[in-house]
Amino acid sequence: MKNATEKERILIVDDSPETLEMLERNLRSGGYEVFTAPGVAEAIKILDDVIADLVITDYKMPKSSGMDLIRYVRENLKNTEVMMITGYATVEGAVDAIKAGAEEYLTKPFTDEELFSAVRRALDKRRLRIASEDRLPQTIGSRYGILGESEPMRQVFSAIAKAASTPATVLITGQSGTGKELVARAIHYSSKRASAPFVPVNCGGIPEGLLESELFGYVKGAFTGALESRAGFFQTADGGTIFLDEVSETSLAMQVKLLRVLQEKEIFMVGSTQPRKVNVRILAATNKVLLGLVKKGNFREDLYYRLNVIEIAIPPLRDRADDIILLASHFARKYSEEVEKPEPRFSDKALEILRNYAWPGNVRELENVVQSLVVMTDSDVIDVPDLPHLMRYTGVRDKGLHRTLDEVEAAHIRDVLALVGGNKTRAAEILGIDRKTLREKMKRLDPGSA
């Protein structure tokens, strides 16, 4: 929604220069920001660049009519209202305009009061609709620890609310550290299954040879050491939700078994020939592009489409810069309470650096940085010299546009390793590669480094 100081934007479309001039003058005097267009084609070009709160269009115009513009707005612009004005008033015309999506219908000639009343009604409807749409998603986000007020996160909160209202399978995508498990928990605990178990499983953290028995359980005697039957994660989650994190790390053989669970709602315990029905909702997550893995033959296409009934893409932190200060303040307060220190404040310059930093490790990296700052900084003000070395110089050093791609990659790998104190597992997560690939790249940089 707009800040109180922002003017609401109105686009006026009419083929009469006199009408355009009159409406523009009146509405500007009413405090609105006004754009004008002499026809539908010109209006659409403006709407490609300007987010209009209200479009006021004439009915009859050469080439394309106001009805065409109403349909375009309704099909392409979710939060833009439409008002039609016409000198050819008929009941049928008014009905058609309302059916097409116009909020108001005004007949020429009209008074200034009639114009402003119709404009206010249309904009009030818009405000109320947006406020009602925002209220539930914001509640869901804050309730489960997902902080954000930026437009990308509002879209995520809205998607969570919609996904929670349906039993459909959800695929949550996003880089490492963006909060995919938090989103999965928010979906589960906002759904009808909230009172049943939520079982998170890191598919990439379980050896391939053990994953099947961990997921589906095993019967006594299934293998050496199986002295008694044991339930798996799917049985544990019965009636609730199972969250398959890093689902892209599963083998093709395991993918076949997961596909059967999705299709038949049943599992086979290891060592058993009898299927067991399970009532489990599956949420999956990945930091990789599954469709790319499908094209390479590393992920089953049929499983991909079974998992991707609803996709929620979590934006990287660099794409939601408006949330960085909010998150930094939250983490500073959290860790100050843990170590029983007064909550520090950030200097303006430090905040500027935090906001402009690329955050390759996303929210997880921001949390780790703020935790370290709270513990290690003695002053009650966190300033530029307190920030990690890499962050202090990211914004000021030479971009080095003369360097080759290999040189840029090498410098970035060294910077990330320095940031995480040489922790190769953490560095690999931030870089979006596995440890093996990181080792290979490090060998090329320095044969003795890996």
N, C-alpha and C positions, 0 to 999 in steps of 0.2 A: 504494500500500500504506500501511497505518497506521504512524504513528510508534510507537516502543516504549512511549511514555507513554500512548497512546490505548487506551481499553478497546474490546474487540470487542463489537459490539451484537447482542443476541439478542431476537427477538420470539417470545413464547409465545402460542399460540392454543388455547384450550380453553373449552368451555362450562361446565366445573365450576369454581366459585370456589375450592374447596378445592385442586384440582390446580394452578390458576394461582398461588395463594398459596405452595404448597409449592415449585413449580419456581422461582418468582421469588426466594424466600428462599435456596434452595440455590445458584442460579447467581450471585446477587449476592455471596454469600459466596465464590464462586470467582473474583471479580474481573471479572465481566462487567457491561456496562451492559444492563439488561433492560427491555423494554416488554411489555405484556400486552394481549390483546384477547379478548373472549368469543365471537367468531364471525368468519367469513370477511369479511363486509362491513366490520366494524370494523378488521380486520387490513389490508385493502387501503387504507383511509383513512390508517392509520398509515404504511404503506409509501409513500404519496404524499409524505410529509414527512420520513421517516427512512430513511437507508440502512442496512439491516440486513445483518449479515454472515451470520446464520443465522436461519431461521424454524423453530421447533419447533411442529408442529401436531397436534392430535388428529385421529383419523380420522373418527369419527361425531359430527356436530354438527347441530343443527337447521338447516333451510333449505339451507345449502351445506355440503358435506363437506370434509374435509382434502384430498381428491383435487382438488377444484376450486381450492383455494388453491395446491397444488403446481403445477398447470397454469398458473395466473396468474403465479406467480413465474418459472417457466421461460420463459414467453413474454414477460415484461416486464422482468425484473431479471437481468442477465447475471452479476453477481458476488455473488449471494446464494445460499447453500446452504439445503437443506431437509431436515428430519428429521421423520419421522412417529412418533407414539406412539399406541398403541391398546390397548384392553382386549378387543378382539375379534380376536385373532390367528388368521390362517389363512395357509396357504402362498400361496393365490391373492391375498389382500390384500397380502402382502409383495411378491409379484411385480409386482402392479399399481402399487404405490407406487414401486418401483424403476424400472419402465418409465416412469412419469410424470415421474421426475426426482428422487426423494428419495435423498439420499446415505446416510441411515441409517434403520433401522426398529427401533423399540424397543417391546417388549411390556410392558404393565402387569401386575402390579406389577414395578418394577425398583429396584435399589439405587442409592444415590448414586454409587457407583463406576461402575456400568454407565451411568448418565446422563452423568457427566463424561467417561468414555472415548468414548462415542458423539459427544458434543459436540466433543471434541478431534479425533477422526478427521475429522469433517465440516469443521471449521475448518482443519485441516492440509491437506486436499485443496484448499480454497479458496486458501490461501496459495501452495501449490505451483503451482496453475494460473495464478494471477496473475503469479507470479515468472517462469514460463516464457514467458508472453505478453509480459512487459515486456522480457525480456532482449534479444531480437533487435531490436525497434524502437529501443531506446536505443542499441545498437551502430550501427545504420544512421544515426541522427541524428548522433551524435558523429563518425562516420567522415567525413561529408561536410559538417561545419561547421554543422550545425543544432543549436543549443543550446536545451535546454528540459527542465524537469522537471515542469512543470505538467500537470494532467490534459488540457487541450485539446491540448497538444503530444504527450502520450502517444498520444492518438487519431490525430494526424497521423502519428506514427512507425509506428503499427500499420497505418494505411492505406498508407503507403509500402511496407511489407514485403509486404502483400497484393498491391498493384499490381505490384511487382517480380516476383512469381511468375507473372504472366499476361501474354500479349501484347496485352491489350485496350488500346484508346485511353483516355487519361486527360485529364480537364479539371481543371486546377488553378485554383482561384478564391481571391481575396483582395485586399485593398487594396494599393496601391503600397507597396513597402518591406517587405513581410511575408516575402519570401524564396521566391517561386514558382520561380525558376530553380534555387535550391538543392534544392528538393524534386524538380524534374524530373531534376536530375543524380543525386540519390540513387536515384531509381527506376531510371534507366538503368544506373548502375554497380553496382546490386544485382541486376540481371537477367541473363539468359543472353546479352544483347547487349553486356555490359560491355566486351568486347575490341574491339568495333567502334566507329565514330565516334559522338560525341554532337555534334549541330550545332544551336546555338541561333540562332534568327532572330527579330529584333524587327520584327514586321509593321508596327507603327506608325512605325518609324524609316526605312522604305524608301518613297520616293515611289511612288504607285500605278502610274504608268506604267512603273516598273522592276521592280515586285514579281514579275510573272510570269516575266520572264527570269532574275531572281535565284533564284527558287524552282526553276524547271524547266530553266533553261539555254536556249541558242539555237544554231541552226545557222548556218554561214557564209552571209552574204548575206541573213539574215532581215530586217535593217534597215540603214540607213545607218550605217556604222561597224562592222558585224559582219564583220570581216575574217577571222575564224576561228571555228570552233565552240567553245562553252564550256559546260561542265557547270554545273548549278545545285546548289542546296543539297540537293535530294532525291537527286541522283546521288552527291553527296559523302557523304551519310548512309547510302548503300545498305548493308544488313546491320546498321545500327545504329538510332539514334533521332534524329528531328528534333523540336525544341522550338519550337513556334509561339507566341511570346509576343505579347501584345496581339492575339490573333486576332480580337477584336471590331472592330479597325480596318480589316479587309479589306473591299473592296467586294463587292456582291452578285455581280458578274461573277466575281471571284476565288473567292468562296465556291462557285460552281458547279464550278470547276476543282478545288478542294480536295475537294469531295464525290466527284468522279470518282476521285481518288487513293485515297480511303478505300474506295470501292465496288469499283473495278476493279484496284487495286494497280498502276496504270500512269500515266504522265505523257506529255504532248506537249511537246517542246521547241519554243520559239518559232520559227516558220518551217518546222516539220516536219509532215508528215501521217501519220507512222508513230509509233504509241505505243511507249513503252519501259517494260518491267516494272521495278518497283522493290520491293525488300524493305526497307521502312522502317516502324518503329513511330512513330506520331505522338502526341506529348504537346502539349497546348495550354494556354494560360493567359490569363486576363483579369481585370481589376480592375473589370469592369462586370457587371451582372446580364444574362446573355445571354437569359434567358427574357423579360425586359422588352423587350430589343431585338427579339426574335422577334415579340412582340405589336405592336410599333410598325412592323413590316415592314422593319427594318434588318438583320436577321440571319435566314438561312434556317432554318426549323424542322427540315428533314431533316438539315442539317449539324449543328445543335445536338445532336440525338439521336445522331448518329454520333460526335460528339466526347465526349459526356457518358455514355460507357459506365460509367466509374468517375469519380466526382467527389471531389476532395480539397479541402476548404475550409480554408484557413489562417486561423487566428483573428488579429484585430488585436492589437497588443501590449497595448492597454488591457484585453483580456480574458484575458491571461495575466500578470497583475501579479506572480505568484510568480517569473517568470523574469527580471524587469527587473534585479534586483541581480546575478544570475548573469551576464547579458549585459554589464552595465556593467563588472563586474570583468574579464571576458574581454577587452573592448575596451581597457580601461585597461592591461592587461598587454601586449596586442598592440602598441599604439601607443607605449608606453614603451620596448619593445624596439627599435622602428623608429627612435626619436629618441635612443636610448641614454641614457634618464633612468631614475632609480629609479621603480618603480611607485608612484603615489600611492594613498592610501586615501581613501575618502569618509567625511565626518562623518555621524553618525546623522541629523542634520537634513537634510543633502543627500540621503541615501539615501531618506528619507521623501518628499521632494519628487519625486525621480525615480520613486518607486513610485506616487505619486498623480497624476502628470502624465498627460494624455490621450494623448500621443504620436500626433498625427495622421499623422506620417510613418513611424510604426511602427519596426521594427528599424533601418532605414536611417537614420532621424532620430536614434535613440539612438546609433548608431555615430558619426555625424558630430559630435554634441554631445560625446561622450566624447573623440573625437580632438582636437577643439578645446580641451577642458579640459586634456588631457595636454600639449599644445603650449604653451598660453598661461599655465597656472598654474605659478608659481615654487615655491610651497610643496609639501611632501610630503603635505598634506592638502587635499582639495577640499571646500570649505565652501559654504554657501548664497550668499555674495556672489560666488563664482566662477561660479555657474550663469548661463545666459542670462537676460536681463531678464524675458522673457515667463514663464519657468518660475518665477522667484522670486515673482511676484505672482499667478500663476494660482490658487494655493490659498488666498490670503488676501483677495483683493479682493471687493467686493460682487458678488453674483450678478446684480444689476440686473434683478430680476424685473418691474420696472415698464416695461422697454423693449419696443419692438415687435420683431417678427421681423426686419424690415429693419435695425433698429439693431444687433441681436445679430449678424446676418450681416456687417454693415459692420465691426463691432469685431473679429470673428474674422478677416476678410480682412486687416485692418491688422496684427493680431497675427502672423499667419503670414508676411506680407511682411516684417515687422520681424525675425522669427526667421531668415529665409533671406537677409537683407541685400538685399531688393528683387529677388531672382532670381525672375522671373515664371514661368519654366518649372518651377522647383522648387516654388514656391508652388502652381501649378496641380496638380502631382502630389499634394501633401499635401492639397489641398482636394478632390481627386477630380473635377476638371473640366479641360477643355482650355484652352489659352491664350486662344483666341478668347472663350470664355465669361468667363474672368477679366478680359480687357480690357473687355468690356461691363459687367461689374459695377463695375470700377474707374471707368469713365466716369460711371456713375450716382452713385458716391460723390464723385468729384471730376472734373469734365469735363477738367481739364488733366493728370490723373495717368497716363493710359494712353498 
